[in-house]
Structures are given as C-alpha cells and as structure tokens.
Amino acid sequence: MTMTTTARVLTGRHVFMIFCAAFAVIISVNLFLAYSAVSTFPGLEVRNSYVASQQFDKNREEQTALGWSVLAQARGDDVHLSITDAEGQPVQVASLEATLGRATHVRDDQTPAFVFDGTRYVAPAQLAPGNWNLRMKARAADGTVFQQRVILHVPKGAK
C-alpha cells in the first residue's frame, strides 16, 4: 500500500487571509487596551481648568512664601507625613485633608485620618507595594492654603 501526499499551494488568497487575520488581531487588542485605559482612568484634577488657572499664580506665590517642605513615608501599617518650615521645624497646620490613592485609578483611594504627634502626621493605611499619590490640602494658621501631590513609594516586602 503506497501513500501519496499532495502538496498544498500557498496562493495569493491564502496570503491575503493570513494578512487580514493578523491585522484583525492587532486592531482588536489595540481597541481593547484603549477602552481599558479610558474606562479606568478618571483623568480629572479640577472641574474647570480655566477657573482654576485664574488664581494659580497668586496661590503659588502664597504657598511658596510659607517655605514648607513635605515628605510622605510608609512605615509598617502607617503613613507618616512630615511638614516642615524653612528652618526644618515641624509645622502643625490648622486643618489637613488628604486623599491617598493610585495615579491610575480611584479603586484604592483612601482618606487617611492624620493625627499630629508633635513632629509629624501619622495615619493608619493598608498599602500594597508600588507608587501611591498623597493629594493633600493643608491650611496654615494664617489661612493660607497649601496644596501638594506627594509621591509615596511602597517597596515590595515593606512592613
């Protein structure tokens, strides 16, 4: 018994079908990734950027005149927020509001309850490894508003 095999010929039609299938996969993946990016990122810093821009320079000058520096650190299950003046002394603010979250989505956003311990503000927070943003708004004793987005990096295995 002898077997005969017939060789398949690659025609222009086959090449066209392979070409179309490859581009269909590429376009489908791109559309899925674009949809995922747009649907998960809020992208909103302020409601009306024109109105916010009208006071930007004045607010920046007032904030700079305070001479404050801010540092956020994750230590164990706490977040430490240090606010210091131009001489490096701790600052106790009149009020402090903060939102702690990821830059890419709002799913993990938290509102830490900071308490001043005499040198810095401390709040409990459960943070997974990676980069976090602490968007803070503090008010000085004279009423000056100080706003800043502070980057907080939590290394893997940190506790």
Phi, psi and chi 1 to 4 in degrees:
 res  aa     phi    psi   chi1   chi2   chi3   chi4
   1 MET       -  123.3  178.0  172.3 -155.8      -
   2 THR  -109.4  141.0   60.6      -      -      -
   3 MET  -106.3  137.2  -65.4 -178.0   71.8      -
   4 THR  -114.2  136.9   58.9      -      -      -
   5 THR  -113.8  142.7   58.0      -      -      -
   6 THR  -110.2  132.3   56.9      -      -      -
   7 ALA   -80.3  135.9      -      -      -      -
   8 ARG   -84.6  139.5  -62.7 -169.4   86.8 -170.7
   9 VAL   -98.9  130.7  176.9      -      -      -
  10 LEU   -84.8  110.7 -177.1   63.3      -      -
  11 THR   -99.4  172.3   64.0      -      -      -
  12 GLY   -61.9  -32.9      -      -      -      -
  13 ARG   -65.3  -42.3 -177.6  174.0 -179.3 -148.1
  14 HIS   -63.6  -43.8  -69.0  122.8      -      -
  15 VAL   -62.0  -42.0  171.6      -      -      -
  16 PHE   -62.1  -41.9  177.8   72.8      -      -
  17 MET   -65.9  -41.8  -62.3  -71.3  -85.3      -
  18 ILE   -63.8  -43.5  -67.8  168.7      -      -
  19 PHE   -59.7  -47.9 -179.1   79.8      -      -
  20 CYS   -64.4  -41.7  -71.9      -      -      -
  21 ALA   -63.9  -41.8      -      -      -      -
  22 ALA   -63.5  -45.2      -      -      -      -
  23 PHE   -69.1  -32.4  -89.1   95.0      -      -
  24 ALA   -63.0  -41.0      -      -      -      -
  25 VAL   -64.9  -45.8  168.9      -      -      -
  26 ILE   -61.7  -46.7  -68.4  168.3      -      -
  27 ILE   -66.0  -40.6  -68.9  169.2      -      -
  28 SER   -61.6  -44.9  -61.4      -      -      -
  29 VAL   -63.7  -43.7  168.9      -      -      -
  30 ASN   -61.9  -42.8  -77.8  -24.5      -      -
  31 LEU   -64.1  -41.5  -71.0  173.4      -      -
  32 PHE   -62.7  -45.5  171.6   74.3      -      -
  33 LEU   -65.5  -40.0  -68.3  175.0      -      -
  34 ALA   -64.0  -43.7      -      -      -      -
  35 TYR   -62.0  -43.6  170.9   77.5      -      -
  36 SER   -63.2  -41.3  -63.7      -      -      -
  37 ALA   -65.6  -45.1      -      -      -      -
  38 VAL   -71.4  -36.3  171.0      -      -      -
  39 SER   -79.3  -17.1   66.2      -      -      -
  40 THR  -105.7  -11.7   59.4      -      -      -
  41 PHE  -106.1  116.7 -177.3   61.7      -      -
  42 PRO   -66.9  -37.2   22.5  -29.4      -      -
  43 GLY    66.0   10.8      -      -      -      -
  44 LEU  -109.3  115.1 -177.5   65.3      -      -
  45 GLU   -96.1  -47.4  -73.9  -72.6  -32.8      -
  46 VAL  -134.8  153.7  -67.2      -      -      -
  47 ARG   -69.3  -40.7  -66.4 -149.0 -177.1  -82.2
  48 ASN  -133.2  103.6 -172.5  -29.9      -      -
  49 SER   -66.7  -30.8   58.6      -      -      -
  50 TYR   -65.4  -47.1  176.4   74.6      -      -
  51 VAL   -63.1  -42.1  171.1      -      -      -
  52 ALA   -63.8  -33.9      -      -      -      -
  53 SER   -71.9  -22.5   72.2      -      -      -
  54 GLN   -64.8  -30.2  -61.8  -56.1  -60.8      -
  55 GLN  -109.2    5.6  -62.9  -65.0  -39.3      -
  56 PHE   -58.8  -52.5  179.9   82.0      -      -
  57 ASP   -62.9  -42.6  -72.7  -26.5      -      -
  58 LYS   -62.7  -46.4  178.2 -179.2  171.6  -83.5
  59 ASN   -64.2  -39.3  -66.6  -18.0      -      -
  60 ARG   -63.9  -42.8 -176.3 -172.4   64.6 -150.4
  61 GLU   -63.3  -43.7  -71.4  170.0    4.4      -
  62 GLU   -63.5  -42.5  -69.6  173.7   -5.9      -
  63 GLN   -66.6  -42.6 -176.4  169.2  -47.0      -
  64 THR   -64.3  -35.9  -57.0      -      -      -
  65 ALA   -63.2  -25.7      -      -      -      -
  66 LEU   -65.5  -32.6  -69.8  171.3      -      -
  67 GLY    73.5   24.3      -      -      -      -
  68 TRP   -82.7  148.0  -69.5   -2.6      -      -
  69 SER  -122.3  145.2  -63.8      -      -      -
  70 VAL  -128.0  137.8  179.0      -      -      -
  71 LEU  -139.7  130.6  174.1   66.4      -      -
  72 ALA  -115.9  137.9      -      -      -      -
  73 GLN  -139.3  146.0  -63.7  175.2  -46.4      -
  74 ALA   -97.7  125.6      -      -      -      -
  75 ARG  -133.5  108.0  -64.9 -161.6  176.9  152.3
  76 GLY    63.2 -127.0      -      -      -      -
  77 ASP   -99.0   22.1  -70.2  -27.3      -      -
  78 ASP  -124.0  155.7  -67.7  -28.2      -      -
  79 VAL  -112.5  129.0  173.0      -      -      -
  80 HIS  -107.3  126.1  -66.4 -138.9      -      -
  81 LEU  -118.9  112.8  178.2   64.6      -      -
  82 SER  -102.3  125.4  -60.0      -      -      -
  83 ILE  -118.2  119.5  -56.1  172.5      -      -
  84 THR  -124.7  152.5   54.9      -      -      -
  85 ASP   -86.2 -172.6   62.0   16.4      -      -
  86 ALA   -62.8  -26.0      -      -      -      -
  87 GLU   -90.2    0.6  -72.6   80.9   39.7      -
  88 GLY    86.0    9.4      -      -      -      -
  89 GLN   -85.5  145.1  -61.9  -58.6  -48.8      -
  90 PRO   -62.4  144.6  -11.0   18.5      -      -
  91 VAL  -112.4  129.4  173.9      -      -      -
  92 GLN  -102.0  116.2 -174.9  172.2    4.9      -
  93 VAL   -85.4  161.6  -61.6      -      -      -
  94 ALA   -71.9  -37.3      -      -      -      -
  95 SER  -152.7  153.2   66.9      -      -      -
  96 LEU  -143.5  124.3  175.9   63.8      -      -
  97 GLU  -120.7  140.5  -59.4  169.1   19.8      -
  98 ALA  -150.1  147.0      -      -      -      -
  99 THR  -125.1  128.0  -58.4      -      -      -
 100 LEU  -111.0  122.3 -177.8   61.8      -      -
 101 GLY  -164.9 -179.5      -      -      -      -
 102 ARG   -83.4  156.3  -58.5  -75.8 -167.8  173.3
 103 ALA   -75.2  -24.4      -      -      -      -
 104 THR   -96.7  -16.0   53.5      -      -      -
 105 HIS  -158.3  166.1   56.0   78.1      -      -
 106 VAL  -102.9    1.1  -64.4      -      -      -
 107 ARG   -56.8  -38.1  179.7  177.0   55.4 -121.6
 108 ASP   -97.1    9.4  -64.5  -29.6      -      -
 109 ASP   -59.5  139.3  -80.0    7.3      -      -
 110 GLN  -134.0  154.5  -53.7  171.9   35.3      -
 111 THR  -115.5   91.4  -54.2      -      -      -
 112 PRO   -66.8  143.0   10.4  -11.6      -      -
 113 ALA   -94.7   87.0      -      -      -      -
 114 PHE   -73.8  138.4  -77.1  106.7      -      -
 115 VAL  -126.2  132.7  176.3      -      -      -
 116 PHE   -79.8  125.3 -170.7   66.4      -      -
 117 ASP  -103.2   13.0   69.9    0.0      -      -
 118 GLY   105.5  -26.6      -      -      -      -
 119 THR  -127.4  -26.6   57.8      -      -      -
 120 ARG  -157.3  172.7   66.4 -177.3  154.3  -99.8
 121 TYR   -98.7  136.9  -70.9   87.2      -      -
 122 VAL  -129.2  138.1 -179.4      -      -      -
 123 ALA  -145.7  141.0      -      -      -      -
 124 PRO   -71.1  141.5   22.1  -26.9      -      -
 125 ALA  -160.1  135.1      -      -      -      -
 126 GLN   -93.3  111.3  -62.7  -65.5  -39.0      -
 127 LEU  -121.9  126.4  -57.5  176.6      -      -
 128 ALA   -78.5  158.9      -      -      -      -
 129 PRO   -58.5  149.0  -22.6   32.7      -      -
 130 GLY   128.1 -169.7      -      -      -      -
 131 ASN   -92.3  136.3  -71.8  -33.5      -      -
 132 TRP  -126.6  154.1  -67.2   79.9      -      -
 133 ASN  -113.4  131.8  -75.2  -26.6      -      -
 134 LEU  -109.0  105.5 -179.9   65.9      -      -
 135 ARG   -93.9  106.1  -66.7  178.3  -61.9  -81.6
 136 MET  -112.0  151.1   61.5  165.3  -78.2      -
 137 LYS  -138.3  110.5 -176.9  177.2 -176.9  177.8
 138 ALA  -115.3  150.6      -      -      -      -
 139 ARG  -117.3  125.9 -172.5  171.3  -57.9  -82.9
 140 ALA   -72.9  166.8      -      -      -      -
 141 ALA   -60.0  -29.7      -      -      -      -
 142 ASP   -85.9    2.6   67.1   -0.8      -      -
 143 GLY    96.2   -6.3      -      -      -      -
 144 THR   -65.9  132.5  -56.7      -      -      -
 145 VAL   -90.4  133.3  174.8      -      -      -
 146 PHE  -120.8  115.4 -177.1   90.5      -      -
 147 GLN  -119.7  138.6  -63.1 -176.3   81.4      -
 148 GLN  -158.4  147.2 -167.4  166.5   17.5      -
 149 ARG  -103.0  118.0 -179.3  171.3   47.4  108.4
 150 VAL  -107.6  128.6 -176.4      -      -      -
 151 ILE   -81.3  131.5  -54.2  -63.0      -      -
 152 LEU  -124.1  117.5  173.6   64.1      -      -
 153 HIS  -103.5  125.7  179.2   72.3      -      -
 154 VAL  -108.3  110.6  178.9      -      -      -
 155 PRO   -71.3  158.3   18.9  -22.6      -      -
 156 LYS   -63.5  138.9  -71.1 -176.7 -180.0  179.9
 157 GLY    76.7    9.3      -      -      -      -
 158 ALA   -77.9  135.5      -      -      -      -
 159 LYS  -156.5      -  -86.7  -65.9  168.3  179.4
